[in-house]
């Protein structure tokens, strides 16, 4: 539903304008409601599971499972997503950015899939979808260099971590024998391979959650619009890494690398983020570094792997989602209304908008761990879990977390003061910031999570009982509890110490800032990343310059040499050669083979380009004749047509080259090329011989004739194979054809395809005859015309079109089909162009080649999915017999529509090639001559 509504967003925006956000908020809202109704199931300790068969033959399923942890994350993702999308209604009041809105909703769907799927492979798919959507959202304004750079940095860092995670997923799945998360977590495997797999999974989690040394991408991603930051970088995407650690902790917290990695990186990230937050003047960047710090705190707690820590970590996750999403949305309101995020320029906002200030104080108090907020309850639980960790390592982690909490209180106060306080400079009074009243809905959206963060503090006991379902999945440690008042406990003392020192840092902020400036820098991971990327770019340039010299013969020679050396040597050493080979079936094959050999030898000796192309064409036509002698008229027809098209295309290209390959005498290196060519031919022949003589099973094609007639409803095995039995291959091939045609057109036109327009009529010269055989010949010079060619074109074109249509509609039962028919139509257009020039081509086909290509692909795809609404499978064919009285009987097969799509794609490709290599080159030559 998320993805479907996102696709419809452009259409909705055209009708509803800003009200579109109400519709976009419906999928996450419905998700939230559905998940909320499952509360009894979750309280009972049951998981909600569902499986959808994907590819039954390979037993592949799309599996989902919702336990307590997944349920909590699902509520966070859907609830905060609903509020953020509604918030966008007022944030983007000047105009709806349709692309951003649609991608944000699609991201919500991907994140929902990530936290509910029960398959590691599917989890990786959703994981990378969030990466791609995040890249598109951060880089929402490609004209802005900061957006481009931040988006690329986030993409590279998280993708590198994701690739490491993919290796870990494959390794873990191979050891466990399954990719099901439920199966793996219920019976966790062990061993060195599992330790390596878990370490790789942690790389993905740490990069996604912006932990050291990957932390630098998150502050840079604040170039995204504030609603994006409020959702992706506070409540959703950065939680993916925390979720993965929390998911795996019950099973793998005792793996050797687990705790040392998480209990070192987490506290260090918390300290670094808090330290950097206290130095920021941009309140959005302040929150960004605060998010880095809080993520380090969460990773530390969920990584401990005890029941008490699991309960506290889940609570910290909920509290962070509430207060940080609220604070980011408040930043958006301030920026939107005041036009600045610089805390040095903001003054007197609190007096003007006290309600907004109160909402901010509630959210900031939860972030700082001030009672009675839920943030305080969660932090108390976390400190209790750390106190019970024990050992010198546990003491070190506890000290680091307390110091990090001190910094958290300091930057929380700095945020509230910097945004709302009335400030005075030592020399003059700062003028109050003009702050128009925001709309009710605008500030109500952040008010909801901020107030909820307060209310949950008073009902922390029931909330803790609800989260026990996840905590009890952890086999280590004693159960914990979430309560607002534990009594006079050590964790309460540590909380009071952190709050007191944090207030002291804020009160004496000038001296603390001076202290920060005097201390040596901690290093800039972003600068190291930039330096590493420059090194990669430099290495790529050097390797490219070394390996790619710009010589096509060198490239082809290297490929051919590798082919001869490796597969050739393997064939010679290990191949089981046939004892006897039948040289030929028909004496005509010997004659055709001899002609091919003569043509090859002459082509190798030819110095003229056109002569060489024609001789190579002879080899192609010879192969077509061999197909025909072997009883394959479809292949022969297609080979002849492809060879003819190739000759025409090469002839068009050769107009820009000289008539000869070289004016110099032939170099001795030609003998090396000859030897290499003979080697390639020998290896290819040997491979074919070995493959044909070492078959161990019945060829799959042996039953194609039966299949073609029984469920393809056709007698032409080749065509039915293309449009039915192996139609997926054909769909991929026509897609490749579209890419190739677009690439050629882009190279010729240096951008988009040129618009189709009829050329101006050339004035008739004195004494010139007015006889017109072709409609577009008026644009051609009389000295470039051939009356015989024009007459023959006038006669041949309709015949060729009729032949192509005949082959298209009879190809299911006789030689032909959409591919061959499209080639004939393309050749007919080529003949029109060669006879009458660019103007004649426009007259023959006054359509954009890109539209023909797109229409063909759409027709093919629609015909492929059309059976699904009627209970059929993709690309399933149906036969319809029509009795038309005197017109006879018609046997119609639905796969013909797929063939029509293939026909249109081939025609579009031909039109693109002729228009670019023909008319496009003509235009460039004319412009060059004029200049």
DAQUI-V417074 format. One record per pair of residues at least 12 apart in sequence whose C-alpha atoms are under 7 Angstrom apart, sorted by the first residue. I is the first residue (numbers start at 1). J is the second residue. D is the distance in Angstrom with one decimal. If there is no record, write none. Layout:
# DAQUI-V417074
I/J/D
I/J/D
This chain:
# DAQUI-V417074
1/27/6.1
2/27/5.6
2/105/6.1
2/106/5.7
2/109/5.1
3/106/5.1
3/109/6.5
5/24/6.7
6/102/4.5
6/103/6.8
6/105/5.9
6/106/5.8
7/102/6.8
9/98/6.5
9/102/5.7
10/98/5.8
13/98/6.7
17/96/6.8
18/89/5.8
18/96/6.0
19/89/7.0
21/85/5.9
21/86/5.9
21/88/6.9
21/89/5.8
22/86/6.2
24/85/6.9
24/105/6.8
25/82/5.0
25/85/5.5
25/86/6.3
28/78/4.5
28/79/6.8
28/81/6.2
28/82/5.5
29/78/6.4
29/79/6.7
29/82/5.6
31/78/6.2
32/75/5.6
32/78/5.4
32/79/5.9
35/71/6.9
35/75/6.8
42/67/6.7
42/68/6.0
43/466/6.1
45/469/5.8
46/67/6.9
47/65/6.4
47/66/5.3
47/67/4.6
48/65/5.5
48/66/4.9
48/67/6.6
49/64/5.6
49/65/4.2
49/66/6.3
50/63/5.9
50/64/5.3
50/65/6.5
51/63/4.4
51/64/6.3
63/117/5.9
63/118/5.2
63/119/6.1
64/116/5.6
64/117/4.1
64/118/4.7
65/116/5.7
65/117/5.9
65/118/5.3
66/116/5.6
68/467/6.6
68/469/5.6
68/470/5.3
69/470/5.7
70/115/5.6
70/116/5.6
73/115/6.5
74/112/6.1
74/115/6.6
76/321/7.0
77/108/6.9
77/112/6.5
77/235/6.9
77/236/5.9
80/231/6.9
80/235/7.0
81/108/6.6
81/231/6.6
83/445/5.8
84/227/6.1
84/231/6.7
87/442/5.9
87/445/6.0
88/227/6.6
90/442/5.7
100/137/6.2
100/140/6.7
103/133/6.3
103/137/7.0
107/130/5.8
107/133/5.8
110/126/5.4
110/129/6.2
110/130/6.0
111/126/6.8
111/130/6.5
111/236/7.0
113/126/6.2
114/126/5.1
114/127/6.3
118/180/5.7
118/181/5.2
118/182/6.7
119/179/5.5
119/180/4.7
119/181/5.7
120/169/6.4
120/179/5.3
120/180/6.4
120/181/6.5
121/179/6.9
124/166/6.9
130/237/6.9
131/155/6.4
131/158/6.9
135/151/4.9
135/152/6.9
135/154/6.8
135/155/5.8
137/224/6.4
138/150/6.9
138/151/5.1
138/221/6.0
138/223/6.3
138/224/4.3
139/151/5.0
139/224/6.9
140/224/6.9
146/223/6.8
147/223/5.6
147/224/7.0
150/220/5.2
150/221/5.3
150/223/6.9
151/221/6.6
153/217/6.1
154/217/5.2
154/221/6.9
157/207/6.6
157/214/6.9
158/207/5.5
158/208/5.5
161/203/5.5
161/204/4.1
161/207/5.5
162/204/4.9
164/200/5.4
164/201/6.9
164/203/6.5
164/204/6.2
165/200/5.2
165/201/4.4
165/203/6.5
165/204/4.9
168/197/4.0
168/198/6.4
168/200/5.0
168/201/5.4
169/197/6.8
171/197/5.7
172/194/6.0
172/197/5.6
176/189/5.9
185/251/5.6
188/251/5.9
195/255/6.2
199/257/6.8
205/241/3.8
205/242/6.8
205/244/6.3
205/245/6.8
206/241/6.1
208/238/5.8
208/240/6.7
208/241/5.3
209/238/4.5
209/239/6.4
209/240/6.9
209/241/5.0
209/242/6.6
209/295/6.6
210/292/6.4
211/265/6.9
211/266/6.9
211/269/5.8
211/296/6.4
212/265/6.1
212/269/5.7
213/525/6.8
215/292/6.7
216/525/6.2
216/526/5.5
218/288/6.9
219/285/6.2
219/288/5.2
219/289/6.3
226/328/6.6
226/329/6.8
226/332/5.4
227/329/6.5
229/328/7.0
230/325/4.8
230/328/5.0
230/329/6.1
231/325/6.6
234/291/6.7
234/321/6.2
234/324/5.7
234/325/5.7
235/321/4.6
235/325/6.2
242/298/6.9
242/299/5.9
245/302/6.7
245/303/6.4
246/302/5.4
246/303/6.9
249/303/6.3
249/305/5.3
250/305/6.2
250/473/6.1
250/474/4.3
250/475/6.6
253/303/7.0
253/304/7.0
253/305/5.2
259/303/6.5
259/304/6.4
262/299/6.7
262/300/5.9
262/303/6.0
263/300/5.5
263/397/6.7
266/296/4.2
266/297/6.0
266/299/5.6
266/300/4.8
267/296/5.9
267/297/6.4
267/300/6.5
267/397/6.6
267/400/5.9
267/401/6.1
269/292/6.8
269/293/5.8
269/296/5.0
270/292/6.7
270/293/3.7
270/294/6.1
270/296/4.6
270/297/5.7
270/404/5.8
271/293/6.4
271/404/5.1
272/293/6.8
273/289/4.8
273/290/5.8
273/292/5.2
273/293/4.2
274/289/6.5
274/290/5.8
274/293/5.4
274/404/6.4
274/407/5.3
274/408/6.0
275/407/6.6
276/289/6.3
277/289/5.0
277/290/5.8
277/411/6.2
278/411/5.4
281/342/5.5
281/343/5.6
281/344/6.9
282/341/5.4
282/342/4.7
282/343/6.3
283/341/5.7
283/342/6.4
283/343/6.4
283/415/6.4
284/331/6.4
284/341/6.9
298/313/6.1
298/316/6.7
298/317/6.8
301/313/5.3
301/382/6.4
305/474/6.8
305/476/6.8
306/474/6.1
306/476/4.9
306/477/4.7
307/471/4.9
307/472/6.3
307/474/5.5
307/476/6.3
307/477/5.4
307/478/5.8
307/479/5.2
307/480/6.6
308/385/5.6
308/477/6.9
308/478/6.2
308/479/5.2
308/480/4.2
309/382/6.2
309/385/5.1
310/471/5.2
311/467/6.3
311/468/6.6
311/471/5.2
311/480/6.7
312/378/5.6
312/381/5.0
312/382/5.1
313/382/6.9
315/378/5.2
316/375/6.8
316/378/5.1
316/379/6.8
319/374/6.1
319/375/5.4
319/453/6.4
320/367/7.0
322/449/4.9
322/450/6.3
322/453/6.1
323/363/4.6
323/364/6.8
323/366/6.4
323/367/6.3
323/449/6.5
323/450/5.7
323/453/6.7
326/363/6.6
326/446/4.2
326/447/6.8
326/449/6.0
326/450/5.9
327/360/6.6
327/363/6.5
329/446/5.8
330/446/6.5
337/435/5.6
337/436/5.9
338/433/6.8
338/434/6.2
338/435/5.2
343/418/4.6
343/419/5.8
344/418/7.0
346/418/6.8
346/419/6.0
346/433/5.7
347/420/6.3
347/421/5.7
347/422/4.6
347/423/5.5
347/430/6.9
347/431/7.0
347/432/4.9
347/433/5.3
348/420/6.0
348/421/5.5
348/422/4.2
348/432/4.9
348/433/6.2
349/419/7.0
349/420/4.6
349/421/6.7
349/433/6.4
349/435/6.7
350/420/4.3
350/421/6.0
356/443/6.8
357/420/6.6
359/447/5.6
359/450/6.2
360/416/7.0
361/416/6.7
362/450/5.8
362/451/6.9
362/454/7.0
363/450/4.8
364/412/5.6
366/453/6.7
367/412/6.9
368/408/5.6
368/409/4.6
368/412/6.1
372/454/6.8
372/457/5.7
372/484/6.8
373/453/6.0
373/454/4.5
373/457/4.7
374/453/5.4
374/454/5.9
374/456/5.5
374/457/4.0
377/457/6.4
377/482/6.4
377/483/6.4
377/484/5.6
380/491/6.0
380/492/6.8
381/482/6.3
383/491/5.6
384/491/5.8
386/398/5.9
402/494/7.0
402/498/6.2
405/498/5.8
406/498/4.5
406/499/6.3
406/501/5.9
406/502/4.5
407/502/6.0
409/499/6.1
409/502/4.8
409/503/6.8
410/502/4.5
410/503/6.1
410/505/6.0
410/506/5.3
413/506/6.7
414/506/6.7
457/484/6.4
458/484/6.8
460/482/5.7
460/483/5.4
460/484/6.5
461/482/5.5
461/483/5.3
464/481/6.1
464/482/5.1
560/680/6.4
561/676/6.9
564/679/6.1
564/680/5.8
564/683/6.4
568/683/5.5
575/690/6.7
576/690/6.8
577/690/5.8
578/693/6.0
589/626/6.4
592/622/6.0
596/618/6.9
596/619/4.9
596/622/6.1
599/615/5.4
599/616/6.8
599/618/6.4
599/619/6.4
600/615/7.0
600/616/6.7
603/615/5.4
603/616/6.3
607/660/5.6
607/661/5.7
608/659/5.8
608/660/4.3
608/661/6.2
609/659/5.8
609/660/5.4
609/661/6.1
617/643/6.4
617/647/6.8
620/643/6.0
621/640/5.9
621/643/6.9
624/636/4.4
624/639/5.4
624/640/6.0
633/815/6.5
634/815/5.1
634/816/6.2
638/820/5.7
641/823/6.3
645/827/6.8
652/917/6.2
652/918/6.2
653/917/6.5
704/717/6.6
705/717/5.6
708/720/5.7
712/724/6.2
712/877/6.3
713/879/6.5
713/893/6.9
714/812/5.2
714/813/5.1
715/812/6.5
715/813/4.4
715/814/7.0
716/811/6.9
716/812/5.5
716/813/4.6
716/814/5.4
716/815/6.6
719/811/6.4
719/812/5.9
719/817/6.0
720/812/6.3
723/895/6.2
723/898/6.5
723/899/6.3
724/875/6.6
724/895/6.7
734/902/6.8
734/905/6.6
737/909/6.9
738/853/6.6
738/909/6.7
741/909/5.5
741/912/6.2
741/913/6.6
745/912/6.6
745/916/5.5
748/916/6.0
748/920/6.6
749/920/6.9
756/846/6.6
756/847/6.6
756/848/6.1
758/839/6.2
758/842/6.1
759/779/6.7
759/839/5.7
760/779/6.8
761/778/5.7
761/779/5.5
762/778/5.8
762/779/5.2
773/790/6.1
773/791/6.3
773/794/6.6
774/790/6.6
774/794/6.7
774/836/6.9
775/840/6.3
775/843/6.6
776/836/6.1
776/839/4.7
776/840/3.8
776/843/6.0
777/836/4.7
777/837/6.9
777/839/6.7
777/840/6.0
779/839/6.0
780/836/6.6
780/837/6.5
789/835/6.1
790/835/5.7
793/831/6.6
793/832/6.5
793/835/7.0
797/828/5.6
800/824/6.5
800/825/6.8
800/828/6.1
801/825/5.8
804/821/4.2
804/822/6.8
804/824/5.6
804/825/6.0
805/821/6.5
807/821/5.6
808/821/5.4
817/899/6.8
818/899/4.9
818/900/6.0
818/902/5.5
818/903/4.3
819/902/6.2
819/903/5.6
819/906/6.5
821/903/6.5
822/903/4.7
822/904/6.8
822/906/5.1
822/907/5.0
823/906/6.5
823/907/6.7
825/907/6.5
826/907/5.5
826/910/5.1
826/911/6.5
829/841/6.6
829/844/6.9
830/914/6.5
838/919/5.1
849/908/5.0
849/911/5.8
849/912/5.5
850/908/6.8
852/904/6.1
852/905/6.7
852/908/5.1
853/904/6.4
853/905/4.7
853/908/4.8
853/909/6.9
856/901/4.1
856/902/6.2
856/904/4.6
856/905/4.8
857/901/5.9
857/905/6.6
859/898/6.6
859/901/5.0
860/897/6.9
860/898/4.5
860/901/4.6
860/902/6.8
863/897/6.1
863/898/5.6
864/898/7.0
877/893/6.7
877/894/5.5
877/895/5.5
878/893/5.7
878/894/5.4
879/892/5.7
879/893/4.4
879/894/6.4
880/892/5.0
880/893/6.2
